[in-house]
Amino acid sequence: MKVGILGGGQLGRMLLQQAVNYNVETWILENDATCPAAHLCHHFILGNINDYDAVLDFGRQVDRLTIEIEGVNVDALEQLEKEGKLVFPSAAVLRIIKNKISQKQFYKQHEIPSPEFVVTQNLAELMQHKAFLPAVHKMAEGGYDGRGVQIIDTETDFSKGFDAPAVLEKKIDIAKEIAIIVAVNGKGQTAIYPAVDMMVDPYKNQLDYQVCPAEIVEKIIWRIEAIAIRLVQAFKSPGLFAVEMLIDRGGDVWVNETAPRVHNSGHHTIEAHYCSQFDMLWRILLDYPLGNPDAISPSSLVNLVGAEDCSGPVHYKGLEEVLKMENTFVHLYGKAETRPGRKMGHVTILAKDRQELSYRAHKVKEAMKVEAEKK
């Protein structure tokens, strides 16, 4: 089986690390020859995943395709599907999810609970919605890892908004942010991972660290799982889906966004679960039975991101100290250059209880910094 992955970042890298367990020939399309996944695949093709011809030519060389980022040329994937290639998830799903306007409209159409929203095409339209504030402004396309999102609390914040198609979403009084990953195979069977608590950096607006399982009362867990299953079934496509949700102070659950791929919130599954999210996706791609998503141990994940005011060749300060810690696993993504907020790796911690996980996560955060080499 020849399987192509569009994108060669850290998600592609971790997918390839799991692929060695299967009889599969791996292909990567990426426009950076030094990307994290470049040296781990059987065939590396230098090309732009947003270019129609590049994606079409690449897809014709493989049997099946998947992605590691939503920003791909969907037109080419639709043509490949017409030619008999299998795309995971389908091109139709990617078209919905890659645009936050169509994603929100999909939730509304299928009665998936999600914060109220209005669509704005430019700054002038944004300024017409004073009565809708406080709200969150999200670019329809192009936002990633905290970029393309602005909090609009009052009229004075309008200048922070986007002069481009976007969603203005009613601000929720958030008690907790969680994520849950659901796997769907070609037969429509599902496997669901335990929800995780996500601690988001308020300044970078990206995941700082998370704890699994999430600390949620049972009746809300049931609601979360029911919503996630209903959502992925509405997509009518095999694949792996990470559903980010908000729980408000009244206990109501709201879908924030969906990622149609392996996800940062699931990296802990490599060590902490019987079947990692990466192994699960390979099982889906290769038509194998779904794996067991249950946890072997409670866990925490700490993201390693580039420190502020640090750009250049990377240096991992405190790496040896963290490697000495018990049941702590370091994953570096092989990126030669760091810059502020760039994801450079992660650390997974296993422990018996939540208090120990939180304590050790903070120890890792204090001990290890991603800096630039001193000249």
Secondary structure as GFF3:
##gff-version 3
##sequence-region A 1 375
A	DSSP	beta_strand	2	6	.	.	.	ID=ss1
A	DSSP	alpha_helix	10	19	.	.	.	ID=ss2
A	DSSP	beta_strand	25	30	.	.	.	ID=ss3
A	DSSP	beta_strand	43	46	.	.	.	ID=ss4
A	DSSP	alpha_helix	52	59	.	.	.	ID=ss5
A	DSSP	beta_strand	64	67	.	.	.	ID=ss6
A	DSSP	alpha_helix	74	82	.	.	.	ID=ss7
A	DSSP	beta_strand	86	88	.	.	.	ID=ss8
A	DSSP	alpha_helix	91	97	.	.	.	ID=ss9
A	DSSP	alpha_helix	100	109	.	.	.	ID=ss10
A	DSSP	beta_strand	117	120	.	.	.	ID=ss11
A	DSSP	alpha_helix	123	126	.	.	.	ID=ss12
A	DSSP	three_ten_helix	130	132	.	.	.	ID=ss13
A	DSSP	beta_strand	135	139	.	.	.	ID=ss14
A	DSSP	beta_strand	149	152	.	.	.	ID=ss15
A	DSSP	three_ten_helix	155	160	.	.	.	ID=ss16
A	DSSP	beta_strand	166	170	.	.	.	ID=ss17
A	DSSP	beta_strand	174	184	.	.	.	ID=ss18
A	DSSP	beta_strand	190	192	.	.	.	ID=ss19
A	DSSP	beta_strand	196	201	.	.	.	ID=ss20
A	DSSP	beta_strand	206	212	.	.	.	ID=ss21
A	DSSP	alpha_helix	218	235	.	.	.	ID=ss22
A	DSSP	beta_strand	239	248	.	.	.	ID=ss23
A	DSSP	beta_strand	253	259	.	.	.	ID=ss24
A	DSSP	three_ten_helix	264	266	.	.	.	ID=ss25
A	DSSP	alpha_helix	269	272	.	.	.	ID=ss26
A	DSSP	alpha_helix	277	285	.	.	.	ID=ss27
A	DSSP	beta_strand	299	305	.	.	.	ID=ss28
A	DSSP	beta_strand	312	317	.	.	.	ID=ss29
A	DSSP	alpha_helix	319	323	.	.	.	ID=ss30
A	DSSP	beta_strand	328	332	.	.	.	ID=ss31
A	DSSP	beta_strand	337	338	.	.	.	ID=ss32
A	DSSP	beta_strand	343	350	.	.	.	ID=ss33
A	DSSP	alpha_helix	354	367	.	.	.	ID=ss34
A	DSSP	beta_strand	369	372	.	.	.	ID=ss35
###
